[in-house]
Amino acid sequence: MLQLKIVSPERIEFTGEVESVKVPGTRGNFEILSDHAPIISTLTKGVVEYAGNELPILGGFVEVQKNQVSLCVELKEE
């Protein structure tokens, strides 16, 4: 399991355990699973998918380290 934390400038969007996270990386979409190699990547406009949820974003960053996934994102205005 992964510990996921998604934050935006306005608030903490999500914190909890998930099996996987799909993110819109600058060089293409990719999926993060348990024991993923450490990585820091920029995110582009797209959708973050986790635990059956979809979160539209305009961009941001993702950091993965020891099954801890942190996303700092700018949300798409609704």
All heavy atoms as a GROMACS GRO file, in nm:
protein
  600
    1MET      N    1   0.083  -0.119   0.000
    1MET     CA    2   0.000   0.000   0.000
    1MET      C    3   0.088   0.126   0.000
    1MET      O    4   0.200   0.124   0.048
    1MET     CB    5  -0.090   0.003   0.124
    1MET     CG    6  -0.195  -0.106   0.126
    1MET     SD    7  -0.317  -0.093  -0.003
    1MET     CE    8  -0.439   0.007   0.074
    2LEU      N    9   0.031   0.230  -0.055
    2LEU     CA   10   0.100   0.360  -0.061
    2LEU      C   11   0.031   0.457   0.033
    2LEU      O   12  -0.091   0.454   0.048
    2LEU     CB   13   0.091   0.417  -0.203
    2LEU     CG   14   0.154   0.336  -0.315
    2LEU    CD1   15   0.110   0.393  -0.450
    2LEU    CD2   16   0.305   0.340  -0.305
    3GLN      N   17   0.108   0.544   0.094
    3GLN     CA   18   0.054   0.657   0.170
    3GLN      C   19   0.050   0.776   0.075
    3GLN      O   20   0.156   0.822   0.030
    3GLN     CB   21   0.142   0.688   0.292
    3GLN     CG   22   0.129   0.589   0.403
    3GLN     CD   23  -0.009   0.591   0.467
    3GLN    OE1   24  -0.075   0.694   0.476
    3GLN    NE2   25  -0.054   0.474   0.509
    4LEU      N   26  -0.069   0.823   0.042
    4LEU     CA   27  -0.086   0.932  -0.054
    4LEU      C   28  -0.131   1.059   0.017
    4LEU      O   29  -0.221   1.055   0.101
    4LEU     CB   30  -0.190   0.892  -0.159
    4LEU     CG   31  -0.231   1.001  -0.259
    4LEU    CD1   32  -0.113   1.044  -0.344
    4LEU    CD2   33  -0.346   0.951  -0.346
    5LYS      N   34  -0.067   1.170  -0.020
    5LYS     CA   35  -0.109   1.301   0.029
    5LYS      C   36  -0.114   1.394  -0.091
    5LYS      O   37  -0.016   1.410  -0.163
    5LYS     CB   38  -0.013   1.355   0.134
    5LYS     CG   39  -0.059   1.486   0.195
    5LYS     CD   40   0.028   1.526   0.311
    5LYS     CE   41  -0.027   1.649   0.380
    5LYS     NZ   42   0.056   1.687   0.496
    6ILE      N   43  -0.232   1.454  -0.114
    6ILE     CA   44  -0.250   1.549  -0.224
    6ILE      C   45  -0.284   1.684  -0.163
    6ILE      O   46  -0.382   1.695  -0.089
    6ILE     CB   47  -0.364   1.506  -0.319
    6ILE    CG1   48  -0.338   1.365  -0.374
    6ILE    CG2   49  -0.377   1.606  -0.433
    6ILE    CD1   50  -0.452   1.311  -0.458
    7VAL      N   51  -0.201   1.784  -0.192
    7VAL     CA   52  -0.226   1.919  -0.141
    7VAL      C   53  -0.236   2.017  -0.256
    7VAL      O   54  -0.171   2.002  -0.359
    7VAL     CB   55  -0.118   1.965  -0.041
    7VAL    CG1   56  -0.116   1.878   0.082
    7VAL    CG2   57   0.018   1.969  -0.105
    8SER      N   58  -0.320   2.118  -0.236
    8SER     CA   59  -0.333   2.229  -0.330
    8SER      C   60  -0.310   2.356  -0.249
    8SER      O   61  -0.305   2.351  -0.126
    8SER     CB   62  -0.472   2.229  -0.394
    8SER     OG   63  -0.570   2.266  -0.299
    9PRO      N   64  -0.295   2.471  -0.315
    9PRO     CA   65  -0.278   2.595  -0.239
    9PRO      C   66  -0.394   2.624  -0.143
    9PRO      O   67  -0.376   2.689  -0.042
    9PRO     CB   68  -0.269   2.702  -0.348
    9PRO     CG   69  -0.219   2.629  -0.467
    9PRO     CD   70  -0.281   2.492  -0.458
   10GLU      N   71  -0.512   2.573  -0.174
   10GLU     CA   72  -0.630   2.600  -0.093
   10GLU      C   73  -0.643   2.509   0.029
   10GLU      O   74  -0.688   2.551   0.134
   10GLU     CB   75  -0.758   2.587  -0.177
   10GLU     CG   76  -0.773   2.692  -0.285
   10GLU     CD   77  -0.692   2.659  -0.410
   10GLU    OE1   78  -0.663   2.540  -0.435
   10GLU    OE2   79  -0.656   2.753  -0.482
   11ARG      N   80  -0.607   2.380   0.014
   11ARG     CA   81  -0.633   2.284   0.122
   11ARG      C   82  -0.565   2.150   0.094
   11ARG      O   83  -0.512   2.128  -0.014
   11ARG     CB   84  -0.783   2.263   0.138
   11ARG     CG   85  -0.847   2.201   0.015
   11ARG     CD   86  -0.999   2.194   0.026
   11ARG     NE   87  -1.059   2.149  -0.097
   11ARG     CZ   88  -1.095   2.228  -0.198
   11ARG    NH1   89  -1.075   2.357  -0.191
   11ARG    NH2   90  -1.150   2.178  -0.306
   12ILE      N   91  -0.575   2.060   0.192
   12ILE     CA   92  -0.534   1.921   0.171
   12ILE      C   93  -0.651   1.852   0.102
   12ILE      O   94  -0.761   1.847   0.155
   12ILE     CB   95  -0.500   1.852   0.304
   12ILE    CG1   96  -0.379   1.919   0.369
   12ILE    CG2   97  -0.474   1.703   0.282
   12ILE    CD1   98  -0.347   1.868   0.508
   13GLU      N   99  -0.627   1.801  -0.017
   13GLU     CA  100  -0.733   1.739  -0.097
   13GLU      C  101  -0.760   1.595  -0.055
   13GLU      O  102  -0.873   1.548  -0.059
   13GLU     CB  103  -0.697   1.743  -0.245
   13GLU     CG  104  -0.679   1.882  -0.302
   13GLU     CD  105  -0.806   1.965  -0.297
   13GLU    OE1  106  -0.917   1.909  -0.312
   13GLU    OE2  107  -0.794   2.086  -0.276
   14PHE      N  108  -0.653   1.522  -0.020
   14PHE     CA  109  -0.669   1.381   0.017
   14PHE      C  110  -0.547   1.336   0.096
   14PHE      O  111  -0.434   1.377   0.067
   14PHE     CB  112  -0.681   1.293  -0.108
   14PHE     CG  113  -0.692   1.146  -0.078
   14PHE    CD1  114  -0.814   1.088  -0.048
   14PHE    CD2  115  -0.579   1.065  -0.079
   14PHE    CE1  116  -0.824   0.952  -0.020
   14PHE    CE2  117  -0.587   0.930  -0.051
   14PHE     CZ  118  -0.710   0.873  -0.021
   15THR      N  119  -0.571   1.253   0.194
   15THR     CA  120  -0.462   1.185   0.263
   15THR      C  121  -0.513   1.047   0.304
   15THR      O  122  -0.626   1.036   0.353
   15THR     CB  123  -0.409   1.266   0.384
   15THR    OG1  124  -0.299   1.197   0.442
   15THR    CG2  125  -0.515   1.291   0.488
   16GLY      N  126  -0.434   0.944   0.276
   16GLY     CA  127  -0.477   0.809   0.310
   16GLY      C  128  -0.400   0.704   0.233
   16GLY      O  129  -0.307   0.735   0.158
   17GLU      N  130  -0.440   0.577   0.252
   17GLU     CA  131  -0.375   0.465   0.186
   17GLU      C  132  -0.444   0.433   0.055
   17GLU      O  133  -0.568   0.433   0.048
   17GLU     CB  134  -0.378   0.341   0.275
   17GLU     CG  135  -0.278   0.343   0.387
   17GLU     CD  136  -0.266   0.207   0.454
   17GLU    OE1  137  -0.354   0.122   0.437
   17GLU    OE2  138  -0.167   0.189   0.526
   18VAL      N  139  -0.364   0.406  -0.048
   18VAL     CA  140  -0.416   0.366  -0.179
   18VAL      C  141  -0.328   0.255  -0.235
   18VAL      O  142  -0.214   0.238  -0.192
   18VAL     CB  143  -0.421   0.485  -0.278
   18VAL    CG1  144  -0.514   0.594  -0.229
   18VAL    CG2  145  -0.283   0.542  -0.304
   19GLU      N  146  -0.381   0.181  -0.331
   19GLU     CA  147  -0.302   0.075  -0.395
   19GLU      C  148  -0.217   0.129  -0.509
   19GLU      O  149  -0.109   0.078  -0.536
   19GLU     CB  150  -0.393  -0.036  -0.446
   19GLU     CG  151  -0.454  -0.117  -0.334
   19GLU     CD  152  -0.531  -0.238  -0.385
   19GLU    OE1  153  -0.504  -0.282  -0.498
   19GLU    OE2  154  -0.616  -0.287  -0.310
   20SER      N  155  -0.268   0.233  -0.578
   20SER     CA  156  -0.194   0.290  -0.690
   20SER      C  157  -0.239   0.433  -0.714
   20SER      O  158  -0.346   0.474  -0.668
   20SER     CB  159  -0.213   0.208  -0.817
   20SER     OG  160  -0.345   0.220  -0.863
   21VAL      N  161  -0.156   0.508  -0.786
   21VAL     CA  162  -0.187   0.646  -0.824
   21VAL      C  163  -0.144   0.664  -0.969
   21VAL      O  164  -0.032   0.628  -1.005
   21VAL     CB  165  -0.110   0.748  -0.737
   21VAL    CG1  166  -0.150   0.889  -0.773
   21VAL    CG2  167  -0.130   0.723  -0.590
   22LYS      N  168  -0.233   0.716  -1.052
   22LYS     CA  169  -0.198   0.749  -1.190
   22LYS      C  170  -0.191   0.900  -1.201
   22LYS      O  171  -0.282   0.970  -1.157
   22LYS     CB  172  -0.302   0.694  -1.288
   22LYS     CG  173  -0.304   0.543  -1.294
   22LYS     CD  174  -0.406   0.493  -1.393
   22LYS     CE  175  -0.412   0.341  -1.393
   22LYS     NZ  176  -0.515   0.290  -1.483
   23VAL      N  177  -0.081   0.949  -1.259
   23VAL     CA  178  -0.060   1.094  -1.270
   23VAL      C  179  -0.023   1.134  -1.412
   23VAL      O  180   0.036   1.055  -1.486
   23VAL     CB  181   0.050   1.141  -1.172
   23VAL    CG1  182   0.008   1.120  -1.027
   23VAL    CG2  183   0.182   1.070  -1.198
   24PRO      N  184  -0.056   1.259  -1.451
   24PRO     CA  185  -0.020   1.309  -1.584
   24PRO      C  186   0.119   1.373  -1.582
   24PRO      O  187   0.132   1.494  -1.563
   24PRO     CB  188  -0.131   1.411  -1.612
   24PRO     CG  189  -0.166   1.464  -1.476
   24PRO     CD  190  -0.148   1.350  -1.382
   25GLY      N  191   0.222   1.294  -1.599
   25GLY     CA  192   0.358   1.346  -1.601
   25GLY      C  193   0.383   1.431  -1.725
   25GLY      O  194   0.314   1.417  -1.826
   26THR      N  195   0.479   1.518  -1.716
   26THR     CA  196   0.514   1.606  -1.828
   26THR      C  197   0.551   1.526  -1.953
   26THR      O  198   0.524   1.568  -2.065
   26THR     CB  199   0.629   1.701  -1.788
   26THR    OG1  200   0.588   1.772  -1.670
   26THR    CG2  201   0.658   1.802  -1.897
   27ARG      N  202   0.612   1.410  -1.933
   27ARG     CA  203   0.652   1.326  -2.046
   27ARG      C  204   0.557   1.209  -2.069
   27ARG      O  205   0.593   1.111  -2.133
   27ARG     CB  206   0.794   1.274  -2.025
   27ARG     CG  207   0.896   1.384  -2.030
   27ARG     CD  208   1.035   1.329  -2.019
   27ARG     NE  209   1.130   1.431  -2.059
   27ARG     CZ  210   1.241   1.406  -2.120
   27ARG    NH1  211   1.275   1.282  -2.148
   27ARG    NH2  212   1.323   1.505  -2.152
   28GLY      N  213   0.437   1.221  -2.014
   28GLY     CA  214   0.337   1.116  -2.033
   28GLY      C  215   0.282   1.066  -1.901
   28GLY      O  216   0.344   1.082  -1.796
   29ASN      N  217   0.166   1.005  -1.908
   29ASN     CA  218   0.103   0.951  -1.787
   29ASN      C  219   0.183   0.833  -1.734
   29ASN      O  220   0.241   0.757  -1.811
   29ASN     CB  221  -0.040   0.904  -1.818
   29ASN     CG  222  -0.132   1.017  -1.856
   29ASN    OD1  223  -0.099   1.135  -1.837
   29ASN    ND2  224  -0.247   0.984  -1.909
   30PHE      N  225   0.184   0.819  -1.600
   30PHE     CA  226   0.248   0.702  -1.542
   30PHE      C  227   0.177   0.664  -1.413
   30PHE      O  228   0.108   0.745  -1.352
   30PHE     CB  229   0.399   0.719  -1.522
   30PHE     CG  230   0.442   0.826  -1.426
   30PHE    CD1  231   0.470   0.797  -1.293
   30PHE    CD2  232   0.457   0.957  -1.469
   30PHE    CE1  233   0.511   0.896  -1.206
   30PHE    CE2  234   0.499   1.056  -1.382
   30PHE     CZ  235   0.526   1.025  -1.250
   31GLU      N  236   0.195   0.537  -1.376
   31GLU     CA  237   0.130   0.482  -1.257
   31GLU      C  238   0.234   0.453  -1.150
   31GLU      O  239   0.342   0.402  -1.179
   31GLU     CB  240   0.055   0.354  -1.294
   31GLU     CG  241  -0.026   0.296  -1.181
   31GLU     CD  242  -0.114   0.180  -1.226
   31GLU    OE1  243  -0.090   0.123  -1.333
   31GLU    OE2  244  -0.206   0.147  -1.151
   32ILE      N  245   0.198   0.483  -1.027
   32ILE     CA  246   0.286   0.459  -0.912
   32ILE      C  247   0.224   0.345  -0.832
   32ILE      O  248   0.107   0.352  -0.793
   32ILE     CB  249   0.298   0.585  -0.825
   32ILE    CG1  250   0.355   0.700  -0.908
   32ILE    CG2  251   0.384   0.558  -0.702
   32ILE    CD1  252   0.331   0.838  -0.849
   33LEU      N  253   0.302   0.240  -0.809
   33LEU     CA  254   0.259   0.125  -0.731
   33LEU      C  255   0.351   0.109  -0.611
   33LEU      O  256   0.453   0.177  -0.600
   33LEU     CB  257   0.264  -0.002  -0.817
   33LEU     CG  258   0.176  -0.002  -0.942
   33LEU    CD1  259   0.212  -0.119  -1.033
   33LEU    CD2  260   0.030  -0.005  -0.905
   34SER      N  261   0.318   0.017  -0.520
   34SER     CA  262   0.403  -0.009  -0.403
   34SER      C  263   0.545  -0.040  -0.446
   34SER      O  264   0.568  -0.104  -0.549
   34SER     CB  265   0.348  -0.126  -0.323
   34SER     OG  266   0.227  -0.092  -0.262
   35ASP      N  267   0.641   0.007  -0.368
   35ASP     CA  268   0.784  -0.014  -0.391
   35ASP      C  269   0.835   0.053  -0.518
   35ASP      O  270   0.936   0.010  -0.575
   35ASP     CB  271   0.820  -0.163  -0.390
   35ASP     CG  272   0.786  -0.229  -0.256
   35ASP    OD1  273   0.807  -0.163  -0.152
   35ASP    OD2  274   0.740  -0.344  -0.256
   36HIS      N  275   0.768   0.158  -0.563
   36HIS     CA  276   0.814   0.235  -0.679
   36HIS      C  277   0.949   0.300  -0.645
   36HIS      O  278   0.974   0.338  -0.531
   36HIS     CB  279   0.711   0.344  -0.712
   36HIS     CG  280   0.730   0.407  -0.847
   36HIS    ND1  281   0.830   0.498  -0.874
   36HIS    CD2  282   0.660   0.394  -0.961
   36HIS    CE1  283   0.820   0.537  -0.999
   36HIS    NE2  284   0.717   0.475  -1.055
   37ALA      N  285   1.034   0.311  -0.742
   37ALA     CA  286   1.163   0.377  -0.723
   37ALA      C  287   1.141   0.523  -0.683
   37ALA      O  288   1.044   0.585  -0.725
   37ALA     CB  289   1.245   0.371  -0.852
   38PRO      N  290   1.231   0.580  -0.601
   38PRO     CA  291   1.218   0.722  -0.566
   38PRO      C  292   1.220   0.808  -0.692
   38PRO      O  293   1.297   0.783  -0.785
   38PRO     CB  294   1.342   0.748  -0.481
   38PRO     CG  295   1.380   0.615  -0.427
   38PRO     CD  296   1.344   0.516  -0.535
   39ILE      N  297   1.133   0.908  -0.695
   39ILE     CA  298   1.123   0.994  -0.812
   39ILE      C  299   1.063   1.128  -0.772
   39ILE      O  300   0.985   1.137  -0.678
   39ILE     CB  301   1.034   0.928  -0.922
   39ILE    CG1  302   1.034   1.010  -1.050
   39ILE    CG2  303   0.894   0.907  -0.873
   39ILE    CD1  304   0.961   0.943  -1.167
   40ILE      N  305   1.105   1.232  -0.843
   40ILE     CA  306   1.040   1.362  -0.838
   40ILE      C  307   1.011   1.399  -0.982
   40ILE      O  308   1.098   1.390  -1.067
   40ILE     CB  309   1.129   1.470  -0.772
   40ILE    CG1  310   1.155   1.435  -0.626
   40ILE    CG2  311   1.063   1.608  -0.783
   40ILE    CD1  312   1.251   1.530  -0.556
   41SER      N  313   0.886   1.438  -1.010
   41SER     CA  314   0.847   1.468  -1.147
   41SER      C  315   0.749   1.584  -1.150
   41SER      O  316   0.672   1.604  -1.057
   41SER     CB  317   0.781   1.344  -1.210
   41SER     OG  318   0.738   1.372  -1.342
   42THR      N  319   0.754   1.658  -1.260
   42THR     CA  320   0.655   1.763  -1.281
   42THR      C  321   0.530   1.700  -1.341
   42THR      O  322   0.536   1.598  -1.409
   42THR     CB  323   0.708   1.873  -1.375
   42THR    OG1  324   0.754   1.813  -1.496
   42THR    CG2  325   0.822   1.950  -1.310
   43LEU      N  326   0.417   1.763  -1.314
   43LEU     CA  327   0.290   1.717  -1.368
   43LEU      C  328   0.233   1.823  -1.460
   43LEU      O  329   0.256   1.942  -1.440
   43LEU     CB  330   0.191   1.689  -1.254
   43LEU     CG  331   0.235   1.587  -1.151
   43LEU    CD1  332   0.132   1.577  -1.039
   43LEU    CD2  333   0.257   1.451  -1.215
   44THR      N  334   0.158   1.779  -1.557
   44THR     CA  335   0.096   1.869  -1.652
   44THR      C  336  -0.056   1.859  -1.638
   44THR      O  337  -0.107   1.782  -1.558
   44THR     CB  338   0.142   1.834  -1.795
   44THR    OG1  339   0.096   1.934  -1.884
   44THR    CG2  340   0.092   1.700  -1.840
   45LYS      N  341  -0.128   1.935  -1.718
   45LYS     CA  342  -0.274   1.934  -1.714
   45LYS      C  343  -0.324   1.793  -1.743
   45LYS      O  344  -0.279   1.729  -1.837
   45LYS     CB  345  -0.329   2.032  -1.818
   45LYS     CG  346  -0.479   2.043  -1.817
   45LYS     CD  347  -0.525   2.146  -1.918
   45LYS     CE  348  -0.676   2.157  -1.921
   45LYS     NZ  349  -0.722   2.256  -2.019
   46GLY      N  350  -0.416   1.747  -1.660
   46GLY     CA  351  -0.471   1.614  -1.678
   46GLY      C  352  -0.550   1.571  -1.556
   46GLY      O  353  -0.600   1.655  -1.481
   47VAL      N  354  -0.555   1.440  -1.534
   47VAL     CA  355  -0.635   1.386  -1.424
   47VAL      C  356  -0.548   1.294  -1.338
   47VAL      O  357  -0.478   1.208  -1.390
   47VAL     CB  358  -0.756   1.306  -1.479
   47VAL    CG1  359  -0.834   1.240  -1.367
   47VAL    CG2  360  -0.845   1.397  -1.561
   48VAL      N  361  -0.555   1.313  -1.206
   48VAL     CA  362  -0.492   1.222  -1.111
   48VAL      C  363  -0.597   1.120  -1.072
   48VAL      O  364  -0.709   1.156  -1.035
   48VAL     CB  365  -0.442   1.299  -0.986
   48VAL    CG1  366  -0.388   1.202  -0.881
   48VAL    CG2  367  -0.336   1.402  -1.024
   49GLU      N  368  -0.563   0.991  -1.082
   49GLU     CA  369  -0.656   0.884  -1.047
   49GLU      C  370  -0.603   0.807  -0.927
   49GLU      O  371  -0.488   0.764  -0.927
   49GLU     CB  372  -0.673   0.788  -1.165
   49GLU     CG  373  -0.732   0.852  -1.289
   49GLU     CD  374  -0.743   0.754  -1.405
   49GLU    OE1  375  -0.773   0.635  -1.380
   49GLU    OE2  376  -0.719   0.796  -1.519
   50TYR      N  377  -0.690   0.790  -0.824
   50TYR     CA  378  -0.651   0.719  -0.704
   50TYR      C  379  -0.776   0.667  -0.634
   50TYR      O  380  -0.878   0.736  -0.631
   50TYR     CB  381  -0.573   0.810  -0.608
   50TYR     CG  382  -0.652   0.930  -0.561
   50TYR    CD1  383  -0.720   0.928  -0.440
   50TYR    CD2  384  -0.665   1.043  -0.641
   50TYR    CE1  385  -0.796   1.035  -0.398
   50TYR    CE2  386  -0.741   1.152  -0.599
   50TYR     CZ  387  -0.806   1.146  -0.478
   50TYR     OH  388  -0.883   1.253  -0.438
   51ALA      N  389  -0.772   0.546  -0.582
   51ALA     CA  390  -0.880   0.488  -0.503
   51ALA      C  391  -1.019   0.511  -0.563
   51ALA      O  392  -1.113   0.546  -0.494
   51ALA     CB  393  -0.875   0.545  -0.360
   52GLY      N  394  -1.031   0.497  -0.694
   52GLY     CA  395  -1.159   0.514  -0.760
   52GLY      C  396  -1.201   0.660  -0.780
   52GLY      O  397  -1.312   0.686  -0.824
   53ASN      N  398  -1.114   0.753  -0.746
   53ASN     CA  399  -1.142   0.896  -0.761
   53ASN      C  400  -1.063   0.955  -0.877
   53ASN      O  401  -0.956   0.905  -0.911
   53ASN     CB  402  -1.105   0.972  -0.634
   53ASN     CG  403  -1.184   0.928  -0.514
   53ASN    OD1  404  -1.305   0.919  -0.520
   53ASN    ND2  405  -1.115   0.898  -0.406
   54GLU      N  406  -1.116   1.061  -0.935
   54GLU     CA  407  -1.046   1.136  -1.039
   54GLU      C  408  -1.040   1.282  -0.998
   54GLU      O  409  -1.142   1.340  -0.960
   54GLU     CB  410  -1.118   1.123  -1.173
   54GLU     CG  411  -1.112   0.984  -1.231
   54GLU     CD  412  -1.169   0.975  -1.371
   54GLU    OE1  413  -1.232   1.072  -1.417
   54GLU    OE2  414  -1.150   0.871  -1.434
   55LEU      N  415  -0.921   1.341  -1.004
   55LEU     CA  416  -0.901   1.481  -0.966
   55LEU      C  417  -0.838   1.556  -1.082
   55LEU      O  418  -0.721   1.535  -1.113
   55LEU     CB  419  -0.810   1.488  -0.842
   55LEU     CG  420  -0.780   1.626  -0.787
   55LEU    CD1  421  -0.907   1.690  -0.731
   55LEU    CD2  422  -0.674   1.618  -0.678
   56PRO      N  423  -0.915   1.643  -1.151
   56PRO     CA  424  -0.859   1.721  -1.262
   56PRO      C  425  -0.761   1.826  -1.207
   56PRO      O  426  -0.791   1.895  -1.110
   56PRO     CB  427  -0.980   1.790  -1.325
   56PRO     CG  428  -1.100   1.726  -1.266
   56PRO     CD  429  -1.059   1.668  -1.135
   57ILE      N  430  -0.642   1.834  -1.269
   57ILE     CA  431  -0.542   1.932  -1.226
   57ILE      C  432  -0.490   2.010  -1.347
   57ILE      O  433  -0.503   1.968  -1.461
   57ILE     CB  434  -0.424   1.864  -1.153
   57ILE    CG1  435  -0.346   1.771  -1.246
   57ILE    CG2  436  -0.472   1.790  -1.029
   57ILE    CD1  437  -0.213   1.724  -1.191
   58LEU      N  438  -0.431   2.126  -1.316
   58LEU     CA  439  -0.367   2.207  -1.420
   58LEU      C  440  -0.217   2.183  -1.426
   58LEU      O  441  -0.152   2.214  -1.524
   58LEU     CB  442  -0.395   2.355  -1.393
   58LEU     CG  443  -0.541   2.397  -1.403
   58LEU    CD1  444  -0.556   2.543  -1.364
   58LEU    CD2  445  -0.594   2.374  -1.543
   59GLY      N  446  -0.161   2.126  -1.319
   59GLY     CA  447  -0.018   2.099  -1.313
   59GLY      C  448   0.026   2.081  -1.169
   59GLY      O  449  -0.055   2.090  -1.077
   60GLY      N  450   0.157   2.056  -1.151
   60GLY     CA  451   0.210   2.040  -1.016
   60GLY      C  452   0.334   1.954  -1.015
   60GLY      O  453   0.406   1.942  -1.114
   61PHE      N  454   0.357   1.891  -0.899
   61PHE     CA  455   0.474   1.806  -0.877
   61PHE      C  456   0.432   1.681  -0.802
   61PHE      O  457   0.336   1.684  -0.726
   61PHE     CB  458   0.579   1.879  -0.792
   61PHE     CG  459   0.634   2.001  -0.857
   61PHE    CD1  460   0.574   2.125  -0.838
   61PHE    CD2  461   0.746   1.994  -0.939
   61PHE    CE1  462   0.624   2.239  -0.897
   61PHE    CE2  463   0.796   2.107  -0.999
   61PHE     CZ  464   0.736   2.230  -0.978
   62VAL      N  465   0.507   1.573  -0.822
   62VAL     CA  466   0.488   1.451  -0.745
   62VAL      C  467   0.624   1.405  -0.694
   62VAL      O  468   0.725   1.417  -0.763
   62VAL     CB  469   0.420   1.339  -0.828
   62VAL    CG1  470   0.505   1.298  -0.948
   62VAL    CG2  471   0.392   1.216  -0.741
   63GLU      N  472   0.626   1.357  -0.570
   63GLU     CA  473   0.747   1.299  -0.511
   63GLU      C  474   0.711   1.163  -0.454
   63GLU      O  475   0.609   1.150  -0.384
   63GLU     CB  476   0.803   1.388  -0.400
   63GLU     CG  477   0.927   1.328  -0.336
   63GLU     CD  478   0.980   1.410  -0.220
   63GLU    OE1  479   0.910   1.501  -0.172
   63GLU    OE2  480   1.093   1.384  -0.178
   64VAL      N  481   0.792   1.064  -0.485
   64VAL     CA  482   0.772   0.928  -0.434
   64VAL      C  483   0.898   0.887  -0.360
   64VAL      O  484   1.008   0.899  -0.414
   64VAL     CB  485   0.745   0.827  -0.549
   64VAL    CG1  486   0.725   0.687  -0.494
   64VAL    CG2  487   0.628   0.871  -0.633
   65GLN      N  488   0.878   0.839  -0.238
   65GLN     CA  489   0.992   0.793  -0.158
   65GLN      C  490   0.941   0.696  -0.052
   65GLN      O  491   0.856   0.731   0.030
   65GLN     CB  492   1.062   0.911  -0.092
   65GLN     CG  493   1.194   0.877  -0.031
   65GLN     CD  494   1.271   1.002   0.009
   65GLN    OE1  495   1.218   1.110   0.014
   65GLN    NE2  496   1.398   0.985   0.036
   66LYS      N  497   0.990   0.573  -0.055
   66LYS     CA  498   0.957   0.470   0.043
   66LYS      C  499   0.806   0.454   0.063
   66LYS      O  500   0.755   0.459   0.174
   66LYS     CB  501   1.026   0.498   0.176
   66LYS     CG  502   1.177   0.494   0.168
   66LYS     CD  503   1.241   0.522   0.300
   66LYS     CE  504   1.392   0.521   0.285
   66LYS     NZ  505   1.460   0.561   0.409
   67ASN      N  506   0.734   0.434  -0.046
   67ASN     CA  507   0.589   0.415  -0.046
   67ASN      C  508   0.511   0.535   0.007
   67ASN      O  509   0.395   0.523   0.043
   67ASN     CB  510   0.550   0.287   0.028
   67ASN     CG  511   0.588   0.163  -0.050
   67ASN    OD1  512   0.585   0.161  -0.172
   67ASN    ND2  513   0.628   0.059   0.022
   68GLN      N  514   0.575   0.652   0.012
   68GLN     CA  515   0.508   0.778   0.045
   68GLN      C  516   0.498   0.858  -0.085
   68GLN      O  517   0.599   0.886  -0.148
   68GLN     CB  518   0.590   0.857   0.147
   68GLN     CG  519   0.620   0.785   0.275
   68GLN     CD  520   0.503   0.789   0.372
   68GLN    OE1  521   0.424   0.883   0.373
   68GLN    NE2  522   0.492   0.685   0.452
   69VAL      N  523   0.377   0.894  -0.123
   69VAL     CA  524   0.354   0.970  -0.245
   69VAL      C  525   0.296   1.106  -0.206
   69VAL      O  526   0.192   1.113  -0.141
   69VAL     CB  527   0.257   0.898  -0.341
   69VAL    CG1  528   0.239   0.977  -0.469
   69VAL    CG2  529   0.307   0.757  -0.371
   70SER      N  530   0.366   1.213  -0.245
   70SER     CA  531   0.320   1.348  -0.216
   70SER      C  532   0.296   1.422  -0.347
   70SER      O  533   0.384   1.427  -0.432
   70SER     CB  534   0.425   1.424  -0.134
   70SER     OG  535   0.448   1.357  -0.012
   71LEU      N  536   0.176   1.476  -0.361
   71LEU     CA  537   0.143   1.556  -0.479
   71LEU      C  538   0.111   1.698  -0.434
   71LEU      O  539   0.034   1.718  -0.341
   71LEU     CB  540   0.020   1.501  -0.552
   71LEU     CG  541   0.042   1.385  -0.648
   71LEU    CD1  542   0.052   1.256  -0.574
   71LEU    CD2  543  -0.068   1.380  -0.749
   72CYS      N  544   0.171   1.794  -0.500
   72CYS     CA  545   0.140   1.935  -0.482
   72CYS      C  546   0.083   1.980  -0.616
   72CYS      O  547   0.154   1.980  -0.716
   72CYS     CB  548   0.265   2.014  -0.444
   72CYS     SG  549   0.233   2.188  -0.419
   73VAL      N  550  -0.046   2.013  -0.617
   73VAL     CA  551  -0.114   2.035  -0.746
   73VAL      C  552  -0.190   2.167  -0.747
   73VAL      O  553  -0.231   2.220  -0.644
   73VAL     CB  554  -0.212   1.921  -0.777
   73VAL    CG1  555  -0.140   1.789  -0.791
   73VAL    CG2  556  -0.322   1.910  -0.672
   74GLU      N  557  -0.207   2.218  -0.870
   74GLU     CA  558  -0.296   2.331  -0.893
   74GLU      C  559  -0.423   2.272  -0.952
   74GLU      O  560  -0.420   2.204  -1.054
   74GLU     CB  561  -0.232   2.430  -0.990
   74GLU     CG  562  -0.318   2.551  -1.015
   74GLU     CD  563  -0.254   2.649  -1.113
   74GLU    OE1  564  -0.137   2.631  -1.152
   74GLU    OE2  565  -0.326   2.742  -1.152
   75LEU      N  566  -0.534   2.300  -0.885
   75LEU     CA  567  -0.661   2.240  -0.927
   75LEU      C  568  -0.722   2.313  -1.044
   75LEU      O  569  -0.709   2.435  -1.055
   75LEU     CB  570  -0.761   2.239  -0.811
   75LEU     CG  571  -0.721   2.153  -0.692
   75LEU    CD1  572  -0.827   2.165  -0.584
   75LEU    CD2  573  -0.701   2.009  -0.731
   76LYS      N  574  -0.790   2.238  -1.126
   76LYS     CA  575  -0.867   2.295  -1.236
   76LYS      C  576  -0.992   2.359  -1.176
   76LYS      O  577  -1.061   2.297  -1.095
   76LYS     CB  578  -0.905   2.184  -1.333
   76LYS     CG  579  -0.972   2.230  -1.458
   76LYS     CD  580  -0.991   2.112  -1.552
   76LYS     CE  581  -1.051   2.159  -1.681
   76LYS     NZ  582  -1.068   2.050  -1.776
   77GLU      N  583  -1.019   2.483  -1.211
   77GLU     CA  584  -1.136   2.551  -1.157
   77GLU      C  585  -1.263   2.486  -1.210
   77GLU      O  586  -1.272   2.452  -1.327
   77GLU     CB  587  -1.134   2.700  -1.194
   77GLU     CG  588  -1.025   2.775  -1.123
   77GLU     CD  589  -1.031   2.925  -1.150
   77GLU    OE1  590  -1.138   2.972  -1.194
   77GLU    OE2  591  -0.930   2.991  -1.130
   78GLU      N  592  -1.361   2.471  -1.122
   78GLU     CA  593  -1.486   2.406  -1.162
   78GLU      C  594  -1.595   2.508  -1.183
   78GLU      O  595  -1.597   2.612  -1.132
   78GLU     CB  596  -1.529   2.307  -1.055
   78GLU     CG  597  -1.426   2.195  -1.042
   78GLU     CD  598  -1.465   2.094  -0.936
   78GLU    OE1  599  -1.581   2.098  -0.886
   78GLU    OE2  600  -1.384   2.010  -0.902
   0.00000   0.00000   0.00000
